[in-house]
Amino acid sequence: MSSKRSSGASRPTLTVCPAFSLDGLICTVETYKDKVKLTFAKGASVNDPDHLFNASLDASVRRAIDLREDDQLDTEAFKALIREAVRANRG
């Protein structure tokens, strides 16, 4: 395999996003110019009584929380959502 590249060729960009798991994937964190997105792998199966999910609501499996700069996140409700996600993994 040659290490030469033709002019104009570029290497693929590797994007790394944090992922959190316990007995399976819980959520990933992605950063965008205008928001941070927390995507819950099995969000459609997770009880969300405080209605934290505000994105990917039509997806069949996942759900997400989009947070913008001035948004406030209810930390107790978020902790409960994480616990529910772990329960969904342990199914």
Secondary structure, DSSP 8 states (H G I E B T S, - for coil): ------TT----------EEESSSEEEEEEE-SS-EEEEETTGGGS--TT----B-TT-SS-EEEEE-TT----HHHHHHHHHHHHHHHH-
